[in-house]
Amino acid sequence: MPAMAKLLIVEDDESVRTLAARALERAGHAIEVAADGAQGLSLIQAAKGGYDLVVSDIRMPEMDGIEMAIAASALFPSMKIMLMTGYADQRERAEELDGVILDVVQKPFTLAEIRSRVERALICFA
């Protein structure tokens, strides 16, 4: 089991955000949350990129997860980002960001699934 990681969850749907945060807190991680990409990016900037992993929805109002990922990785090239989406067409957009996006998790996901995908991302790209 990897040591506790500092994670940022960026998701506009409160129920999904709460579900993911709770699952990952139970796995022993420190969690911060943002309701959209713009808020997520400002937290990333405030933390000086100090998250072990950012888990973000793709489709959000204002700034989507892909725009946020591009902006965050421009500022902090070593930042690790994992995306979530319920839309197949959004997955293809994420594939263009090879090297920035570690994984795309299909929604809806189970608590066990989000935990294991996060653990794998933390181990594989440590």
Buried (B, 14 or more C-beta within 10 A) or exposed (E): EBEEBEBBBBBBBEEBBEBBBEBBEEBEBEBBBBBBBBBBBEBBEEBEBEBBBBBBBBBBEEBBBBBBBBBBBEEBEEBBBBBBBBEEEBBEBBEEBEEBBBBBBEBEBEBEEBBEBBBBBBEEEE
